């Protein structure tokens, strides 16, 4: 499923390439409003007559996309990097399926790493108790917890986590890279 998600990530990165250059920050309200200039975006890409992209840009999902991803200072992610820095790579891979597949697999691997930052920690599912198991007499009461041992384990865990390097990028806010302007893309 990560490869399918990576394909859609590339598709939307290609569709919205340069969208940041058509964002306008309106500060006449108490809270700044971010507006997307659809006509400029479609005009600069030569896609004014494109029904599909026009409908995508007029949809509620795109309005949510703009409100979530429009702020110039927020946490960046894989999509932002693709839109800003991978423009030439995506263009070069258009006629070369093996390179495109390789890139999709790299993106899928990155998506997997982002969702599973600690792959060595495996969560085991606890089986559901069988019907009537609560009626059994031979079940022993839960043992008392040794508070000293619990504190010891907590201190050990804290010491390990403070010395360890984070596996993935933290949620630090940064200036979102704008990428190249819309006019630099050819429509295909």
N, C-alpha and C positions, 0 to 999 in steps of 0.2 A: 504493500500500500504506500510505502514511502516513495517508490519510484513513480507511481501515479500522481502523488502529490507534487513531486519534483517537476513532472511534465506540466502540471497546471501552474506551478510557480513560474516556470519559464514562459508559458503562454501569457500569463498576466503581466509578467515583466516586459514582454515584447509589446503587448497591447498598450500598456500605460507608460512606456518608455518616454521620459521627458515630461511627465505630468507635473512635476514640481515647478517647472518653469511657467506653468499656467495657473498657479495658485496665487490668490490675492488675499492679503490680510487686511480686513476692514476693521478699523479701530474706532468707529463712531459710537459703538455701544459700550456699556460698562464692561462686558466680556468681549474680547476680540472675536470676530467671526471670520472663518476661512471660506473663501469662495473660489470655485473652480471655473475658469473661463473656458467653457466647452467649445465655443466658436473658434477661439484662437487655437486651441489644441487640434481640432479637426482641420482647420484651415491650413495650419503650418505643416500638417502631415499629408495634406491633399486628400483628405477622406471625408469631405463634407457630405458627399452623396452616399456614404457607407451606412446602410440601414442598421447593420448589426452593432457597430461601434456606437452609433448615435443612441440606440436603445440601451446599450450597456451604460453609457454615460448619463442617461436620463433616469436610470433605475434607482431605487432606494438603496440597494446594496452599494452602489458607487458613492452615493451621498454619505453613507456610513463610512466608507473607505476614506473619503476626503476628510471627514471630521476626525477620524482616528489617526490618519497618517499625515494630515496637513500641517500640524504644528511643526515649526522649524527646529524645536528643541524637545526631543523625546528619546526614548530608548530605541536604538536602531536594531534591525534584525537582518536575516538572510535576504529578504525581499529588497530591502533598501540597498544592500550591497550589490545585488543583481542589477537593479535599475540604474545605479550610479556608476558601477565599475565594469560590468560585464557586457556592455553594449557591443563592443567590437568582437568579442568572443562569440556572442550569439549570432551576429551577422556572418562571421566566418564559418560557423557550423551549419548554416542553412543548407548548403549543398553537399554536406559531408555527414551522412547518417552515423558512421562509427564514432566520430568526434562528438556528435550530438548525444548519442547514447552514453558515451563516457562521461560527459558533463552531467547528464541526468542522474547517473549512478553516483557521481560525486555529491550532487545536491541531496540525493536520497540519503547518503551516508551522513551528511551534515545534519539533515532533519532528524535522523535517528539519534545522533550524538546530542542534539539539542534537547530531545525528549528523554533521553536516558544518559544523564551526565555521569552516573556511576554504574557502569555495566556490571561490575563485579558484585554489586549488591543485588541479590535475587530475592524476590518476594514469593514466599510459598503460600499457596492458598490453603486455608484450614478447612478440612472437610466438615460438612454439616453433620451434626449429631443425628444418629438414626432415631426413628420414631420410637418413643417409649424409653429412650435411654435415661431420661431424667428419673425414671421410676426405679432404677437399679439401686440396690442397697450397698453394694460393694465399692461405690465411688468414695474415695477419700476426700476430706475437706481440703480446700486450697491451702497450701502452706503459708505461714506468716512470712512477710517480707523482712529481710535483714536491712534496716535503714542504712547502716554503716557501709554495707557492700554496695547498695544502690548509689550512695554518694561517691564511693570509690570509682565505680564504673562511669558515672557522669563526669568526674574529673579526668579520667583517662580519655574519654571521648572528646572532651573539650580540648585537652592538650594535643590530641592527634589532629583535630580539625583546625586548630590555630596554626599548626606547622605545615599543613597540607596546602598545595596550590589548588585553586578552584579549577574544576574540570572544564567549565564553559565560561563564556563571557558573562559577567554580572549584568544586572539591569541598570547600568549607569546611563544617565541621560547624556546625550551629546547632540551636537548640531548635525542634523540629517544632511547627508551629501546630496546635492541637487542633481548631479549627473549632467550629461550634455543637454543642450537645449533641444526642444522638439523639432525644430527645422532641420536637424542633421540626420533625420531618419527617412529612409525611403519607404514607401508603402508597398507591402507585398502581401 
